[in-house]
Amino acid sequence: MKVQVEELSPIEKKLSIEVDNARVVEELNRAYAALSGQVKMPGFRQGKVPRRILEQKYREQVEDDVIQRVVQRAYLDAVREHKVEAVASPQVTNSGLKPGAPFSFEARVEVKPKVEAKDFEGLSLTKVDTAVADDAVNQQIENMRQNLGRIEPVTDRDTAAQDDQVTIDFEAKVDGNAFPGSKADGIGVRVQDGDLIQGNIPQLAGVKVGESKDVEYTFAQDYQAEEVRGKTAVFHITVKELKKAVVPELNDDFAKQTGVAQTVDELRAKVRSDLEKAKKNQATVDERDGLIKALLEKNPFDVPRAMVERAIDSMMEGAFRQMQRQGIDPRQLGLDFNRLRDEMREKATLEVKGTLLFEAIAQQQNIQASDEDVEKRIEDLAIEANQPVAQVKKYFKGPDERLGLSLRLREEKTIEFLKGRAKYS
């Protein structure tokens, strides 16, 4: 077999491959022998149909199958022999089989770019503040109080007040005309600042049960209903019922209700710890993104589309798994998957480039994750998940899973290497 490799670009190569005629003949003989044992033709016993008869009827089909097998095996052999780091299936062209002649074909394929990072010391980064303010702790605890509250009918008054939850009927018109969704009964809204379309109508404060009030609302220019975009509607709203949220007092009983603490002091400490952990995790993400962008300014390069598309696949799968954990079925949301992929493409491209840059720097600086590093991380994961170490080790028993963890640790070490030499502002 003869192979010629041509670099079309840093991310694409062309392989011109010539396969010996003897190999093609061998494949043809094998294909016709197998076919003879399968077909039934009048006047011939099964397995005894002459080849010339089979060729007359099945030549095109057999040759197509043989070409497919020859191309697949020859291509894989050529990729291995010439160390071509293909990242996608090749685009193959050929001129068919010719009696007595070698079989030739061309394969164009996207390849992993060879990245040699430079100027990666002294990168400019912004210091991320991970401190948690008391106000943030108080707000989180207040959110917990609101979540544990209950809705009760208002019995001591008949006039809507700030923060009430009100049941209403409404009828809306634009220029005196109704429009889709312009009328509804028994809708729940809140008497608080915000957007009317989101169910927030502060203008209802002071309106009694049974009374009505007209409220004007101007729709956004990009509102989903084309008929009312940028137009002002008048909503005729009738108050039907008043309700209010009753939240628990901030005391030890409330702390116990949360299920995470026994006292208010313990609750504050737990909330602060969780917020600090979330901020540190976000800081890790932000610093990684900052490193990638700083590196790309000094090391621009292209990446294959196939690698970006796989990164998008991974991002979408992660998003869908998160939805499912929250009890949401993505199939029921009417999502435009093509639009979602387009929105993710820029981030996916940066992710692919960042991974390649960190890999290149790790190789250039001989940064590795040792077996001890891997074992330590498995122990940490077990503690974090509150699982026996032996159970977590089972998950990382396979070579692929263990390699994946090792590569992740190597990248983390590489990031720490870069951060240790960065300039922070």
matplotlib code that plots the C-alpha trace (Angstrom):
import matplotlib.pyplot as plt

x = [0.0, 1.3, 0.3, 1.0, 0.0, -0.6, -1.3, -4.1, -4.1, -3.1, -6.5, -7.0, -4.9, -5.4, -4.3, -3.8, -3.8, -3.1, -4.1, -2.4, -4.6, -3.9, -5.6, -8.6, -8.9, -8.7, -11.6, -13.6, -13.1, -14.2, -17.3, -18.4, -17.8, -20.0, -22.7, -22.7, -23.6, -26.5, -28.4, -30.8, -31.1, -33.1, -31.0, -28.2, -27.6, -27.0, -23.3, -22.7, -23.8, -21.0, -19.2, -19.9, -23.6, -23.2, -21.2, -23.9, -26.5, -24.6, -21.4, -22.3, -23.5, -20.4, -17.9, -19.5, -19.3, -15.7, -14.7, -16.2, -14.2, -11.0, -11.3, -12.0, -9.1, -6.6, -7.5, -7.2, -3.8, -2.6, -3.7, -1.9, 1.3, 1.6, 0.3, -2.5, -4.5, -7.9, -10.8, -13.6, -14.7, -12.9, -14.5, -13.5, -13.5, -12.5, -12.9, -14.0, -12.4, -10.4, -9.5, -5.9, -5.1, -4.4, -7.3, -6.8, -8.7, -8.3, -9.4, -9.7, -9.9, -9.9, -7.0, -6.0, -3.9, -0.3, -0.2, 3.0, 2.2, 4.4, 4.4, 2.3, 4.1, 3.1, -0.5, -2.7, -5.6, -8.2, -8.3, -11.7, -13.1, -14.6, -15.6, -19.2, -20.9, -23.3, -26.1, -25.7, -26.1, -29.2, -30.7, -30.2, -31.8, -34.7, -35.2, -35.3, -38.0, -40.0, -39.7, -40.9, -43.8, -47.4, -50.2, -53.3, -56.4, -56.5, -59.4, -58.8, -59.2, -60.7, -58.2, -55.0, -51.7, -48.1, -46.8, -50.2, -50.9, -54.1, -56.5, -57.8, -59.9, -58.6, -59.5, -57.0, -57.3, -54.9, -56.4, -59.8, -59.2, -58.7, -55.6, -54.5, -54.3, -56.1, -58.6, -58.4, -60.1, -58.8, -55.2, -52.8, -50.5, -48.4, -48.7, -45.1, -42.7, -41.9, -43.2, -46.9, -46.4, -44.4, -47.4, -46.2, -48.8, -48.0, -50.9, -53.4, -52.4, -55.4, -58.0, -60.8, -62.1, -64.8, -63.5, -61.7, -58.8, -57.3, -53.6, -51.6, -48.8, -46.4, -45.2, -41.5, -40.4, -39.4, -42.5, -43.5, -47.0, -46.4, -49.8, -48.9, -45.1, -44.2, -47.9, -49.6, -52.5, -55.1, -55.7, -59.1, -58.4, -60.9, -59.7, -61.4, -59.5, -56.7, -54.0, -50.7, -47.6, -47.0, -43.3, -41.8, -40.0, -36.3, -35.6, -34.2, -37.5, -37.2, -33.5, -34.7, -37.4, -34.6, -33.2, -29.6, -29.2, -30.5, -30.0, -30.0, -26.2, -25.6, -27.8, -25.9, -22.6, -23.9, -25.3, -22.1, -20.1, -22.3, -22.1, -18.3, -18.0, -20.3, -18.2, -14.9, -16.3, -17.4, -14.0, -12.3, -14.5, -13.9, -10.1, -9.9, -11.9, -9.6, -6.5, -7.9, -8.6, -5.2, -3.5, -5.4, -4.4, -0.8, -1.5, -4.2, -5.0, -7.9, -9.7, -11.6, -15.3, -15.7, -14.1, -16.3, -19.4, -18.5, -18.0, -21.4, -22.9, -21.3, -22.6, -26.1, -26.0, -24.9, -27.7, -30.3, -29.1, -29.4, -32.9, -33.8, -32.4, -34.7, -37.7, -37.9, -38.3, -36.4, -38.6, -41.6, -40.0, -40.3, -36.6, -35.0, -32.0, -30.3, -30.5, -29.2, -26.2, -25.5, -25.6, -23.2, -20.7, -18.5, -18.2, -17.5, -14.8, -13.1, -13.4, -11.7, -8.9, -8.4, -8.1, -5.5, -3.5, -3.4, -2.4, 0.4, 1.7, 1.5, 3.6, 6.1, 6.6, 6.4, 3.4, 1.8, -0.8, 0.8, -1.0, -0.9, -2.7, -5.4, -5.9, -6.1, -8.7, -10.8, -10.7, -11.7, -14.6, -15.8, -15.8, -17.6, -20.3, -20.4, -19.7, -17.3, -13.9, -14.2, -17.5, -16.0, -12.9, -15.1, -16.3, -12.7, -11.6, -11.8, -8.9, -11.0, -12.5, -9.1, -7.4, -10.1, -9.6, -5.8, -6.1, -8.5, -5.9, -3.2, -5.1, -5.8, -2.0, -1.3, -3.8, -2.2, 1.2, -0.1, -1.8, 1.4, 3.2, 0.3, 0.1, -3.1, -4.9]
y = [0.0, 3.5, 6.5, 10.2, 12.7, 16.3, 19.1, 21.2, 23.4, 23.1, 21.4, 19.3, 16.7, 14.8, 11.1, 9.8, 6.0, 3.3, -0.3, -3.2, -5.0, -8.4, -7.1, -5.9, -9.3, -11.1, -9.0, -9.6, -13.4, -13.4, -11.3, -13.5, -16.7, -15.4, -14.3, -17.7, -19.4, -17.0, -16.6, -19.0, -19.1, -21.5, -24.3, -24.0, -25.6, -23.1, -22.4, -23.5, -20.4, -19.5, -16.3, -14.9, -15.2, -13.4, -10.7, -10.0, -9.5, -8.2, -6.6, -3.0, -4.1, -6.3, -3.7, -1.0, -3.3, -4.2, -0.6, 0.3, -2.5, -1.8, 2.0, 1.5, -0.9, 1.0, 4.3, 3.0, 1.4, 4.7, 6.8, 4.5, 4.2, 8.0, 9.1, 11.2, 12.5, 12.5, 14.0, 13.2, 10.7, 11.3, 12.6, 9.9, 10.1, 7.3, 6.5, 2.9, -0.5, -1.1, -4.7, -5.5, -2.1, -0.8, 0.8, 4.5, 6.9, 10.2, 10.9, 14.5, 14.6, 17.1, 16.7, 17.8, 20.9, 20.9, 23.6, 25.1, 27.6, 30.7, 33.8, 32.0, 33.5, 36.8, 36.7, 39.6, 38.4, 40.1, 39.0, 37.5, 38.4, 35.4, 37.1, 36.8, 39.9, 39.7, 41.1, 38.1, 35.7, 37.6, 37.6, 33.9, 33.2, 35.4, 33.5, 30.3, 31.9, 32.8, 29.3, 27.8, 30.2, 29.3, 31.2, 32.1, 34.1, 37.6, 37.8, 41.1, 43.5, 43.7, 46.1, 44.9, 45.9, 45.7, 42.1, 40.6, 37.7, 38.6, 36.5, 38.6, 38.6, 40.8, 41.9, 43.9, 45.9, 47.6, 50.5, 49.3, 45.8, 42.4, 40.3, 36.7, 36.1, 39.4, 37.9, 35.5, 34.7, 33.5, 34.5, 34.8, 38.0, 39.8, 43.3, 44.3, 46.1, 44.3, 43.5, 43.1, 40.2, 38.4, 38.8, 41.8, 44.7, 47.2, 49.5, 47.1, 48.4, 50.1, 48.3, 46.5, 43.0, 43.3, 46.6, 47.1, 49.2, 50.0, 49.6, 50.6, 48.4, 48.9, 45.7, 45.3, 45.6, 42.0, 40.6, 37.2, 38.2, 40.3, 42.1, 44.0, 44.6, 48.1, 48.9, 50.1, 48.0, 48.9, 46.1, 46.2, 44.3, 43.1, 42.0, 38.7, 37.5, 38.5, 36.2, 36.7, 34.8, 33.9, 33.2, 31.6, 33.7, 33.7, 31.5, 28.0, 26.4, 27.8, 26.6, 23.1, 23.4, 24.0, 20.5, 21.8, 23.3, 23.2, 26.8, 30.2, 30.6, 27.1, 28.1, 31.3, 29.5, 26.8, 29.4, 31.4, 28.2, 27.3, 30.8, 30.9, 27.5, 28.7, 31.9, 30.0, 27.5, 30.5, 32.1, 29.0, 29.0, 32.8, 32.5, 29.5, 31.5, 34.5, 32.4, 31.0, 34.4, 35.8, 32.8, 33.1, 36.7, 35.5, 32.1, 32.4, 29.2, 27.4, 24.3, 21.6, 22.0, 18.4, 19.1, 22.1, 20.2, 17.4, 20.1, 21.5, 18.0, 17.6, 21.0, 20.2, 16.8, 18.5, 21.1, 18.4, 16.2, 19.3, 19.9, 16.3, 16.4, 19.3, 17.3, 19.1, 17.2, 19.2, 17.5, 19.4, 22.8, 23.3, 24.2, 25.2, 22.9, 24.5, 27.9, 26.5, 25.0, 28.3, 30.1, 27.6, 27.6, 30.5, 29.1, 25.6, 26.9, 28.7, 25.5, 23.4, 25.9, 26.2, 22.5, 22.2, 25.1, 23.7, 20.3, 21.9, 23.8, 20.7, 18.8, 21.7, 22.0, 18.3, 18.7, 15.4, 13.9, 11.1, 7.9, 9.4, 12.6, 10.4, 8.4, 11.5, 13.1, 9.9, 10.1, 13.7, 12.9, 10.2, 12.6, 15.2, 12.7, 11.1, 7.7, 4.9, 5.3, 1.7, 2.6, 5.7, 3.7, 1.2, 4.1, 5.0, 1.4, 1.4, 2.8, 5.5, 6.8, 6.9, 8.5, 11.2, 12.0, 12.1, 14.5, 16.7, 16.8, 17.6, 20.5, 21.8, 21.6, 23.5, 26.2, 26.6, 26.8, 29.7, 31.5, 31.3, 33.2, 35.6, 39.3, 40.2, 43.5]
z = [0.0, -0.9, 1.2, 0.6, 3.3, 2.4, 4.9, 3.5, 6.7, 10.3, 10.9, 7.7, 5.9, 2.6, 2.4, -1.1, -0.8, -3.3, -2.5, -4.3, -6.9, -5.2, -2.0, -4.0, -5.9, -2.6, -1.3, -4.5, -4.3, -0.7, -1.5, -4.4, -2.5, 0.4, -2.1, -3.9, -0.6, 0.0, -3.3, -4.8, -8.6, -10.8, -12.4, -9.9, -6.5, -3.6, -3.4, -7.0, -8.9, -11.4, -10.7, -14.1, -13.5, -10.1, -11.7, -14.3, -11.6, -8.6, -9.8, -8.7, -5.3, -4.6, -5.8, -3.7, -0.6, -1.4, -1.9, 1.4, 3.2, 1.4, 2.1, 5.8, 6.4, 4.3, 5.8, 9.4, 8.5, 6.9, 9.9, 12.3, 10.2, 9.6, 13.1, 11.7, 14.7, 13.0, 14.9, 12.5, 9.8, 6.5, 3.3, 0.7, -3.1, -5.5, -9.2, -8.7, -9.3, -12.5, -13.6, -13.0, -11.6, -8.0, -6.3, -5.4, -3.2, -1.4, 2.2, 3.5, 7.3, 10.1, 12.4, 15.9, 15.5, 16.8, 19.4, 20.8, 23.5, 24.0, 26.2, 28.8, 31.8, 33.3, 31.9, 33.0, 35.2, 37.3, 41.0, 41.9, 45.3, 47.0, 50.3, 51.3, 52.7, 55.7, 53.4, 51.1, 54.0, 55.3, 51.8, 51.4, 54.8, 53.9, 50.7, 52.8, 55.0, 51.9, 50.5, 53.7, 54.0, 53.3, 51.4, 53.5, 52.6, 54.0, 56.5, 58.3, 55.4, 51.9, 50.3, 48.4, 50.0, 49.1, 48.8, 48.7, 46.3, 44.5, 42.3, 39.4, 36.2, 33.4, 29.9, 27.8, 24.6, 22.3, 20.3, 21.5, 20.1, 21.8, 20.9, 21.6, 25.4, 26.2, 28.6, 31.5, 34.8, 38.1, 37.5, 40.4, 40.5, 43.1, 44.4, 44.0, 41.7, 38.5, 35.1, 34.5, 32.1, 34.8, 37.2, 39.2, 39.4, 42.1, 40.9, 42.6, 46.1, 47.5, 45.3, 47.1, 46.5, 43.8, 42.5, 39.2, 38.0, 34.5, 34.2, 31.1, 29.9, 26.9, 25.3, 24.4, 20.8, 20.7, 22.4, 21.1, 19.9, 16.8, 17.0, 20.2, 19.8, 21.0, 21.6, 24.8, 26.1, 28.7, 31.2, 32.9, 36.1, 38.7, 42.1, 43.2, 46.3, 48.6, 49.9, 51.7, 52.4, 56.0, 56.6, 59.7, 62.3, 62.3, 65.3, 66.1, 65.2, 61.7, 61.5, 62.3, 59.6, 57.0, 57.7, 57.6, 61.1, 64.7, 65.6, 63.8, 64.4, 62.9, 60.0, 59.4, 59.4, 57.0, 54.6, 54.7, 54.0, 51.1, 49.6, 50.0, 48.3, 45.4, 45.0, 45.0, 42.4, 40.2, 40.7, 39.5, 36.4, 35.8, 36.3, 33.9, 31.3, 31.9, 31.4, 28.1, 26.7, 27.8, 26.2, 23.0, 22.6, 22.4, 20.8, 18.1, 16.2, 14.5, 15.7, 13.7, 13.5, 14.6, 17.9, 18.5, 17.6, 20.1, 22.8, 22.0, 22.3, 25.7, 26.9, 25.8, 27.4, 30.7, 30.5, 29.8, 32.7, 35.0, 33.8, 34.4, 37.9, 38.5, 37.3, 33.9, 30.7, 28.0, 25.3, 26.6, 26.4, 22.6, 22.4, 19.1, 19.3, 16.3, 17.8, 21.1, 19.3, 17.6, 21.0, 22.5, 19.6, 20.7, 24.3, 22.9, 20.6, 23.5, 25.6, 22.9, 22.4, 26.1, 26.6, 23.8, 25.1, 28.7, 27.2, 25.2, 28.2, 30.4, 27.8, 27.4, 31.2, 31.9, 34.2, 35.2, 37.6, 39.5, 40.7, 44.2, 42.9, 41.4, 44.6, 46.7, 44.4, 44.6, 48.4, 48.3, 45.9, 48.3, 51.2, 49.2, 48.1, 51.5, 49.9, 50.8, 49.1, 47.8, 46.1, 44.3, 43.3, 41.5, 39.3, 38.4, 38.0, 34.2, 32.2, 30.4, 33.6, 35.4, 32.4, 32.3, 36.0, 35.5, 32.6, 34.6, 37.4, 35.0, 33.7, 37.2, 37.9, 34.7, 35.7, 39.1, 37.3, 35.1, 38.0, 40.0, 37.3, 36.3, 37.0, 39.0, 39.0]

ax = plt.figure().add_subplot(projection="3d")
ax.plot(x, y, z, "-o")
ax.set_aspect("equal")
plt.show()
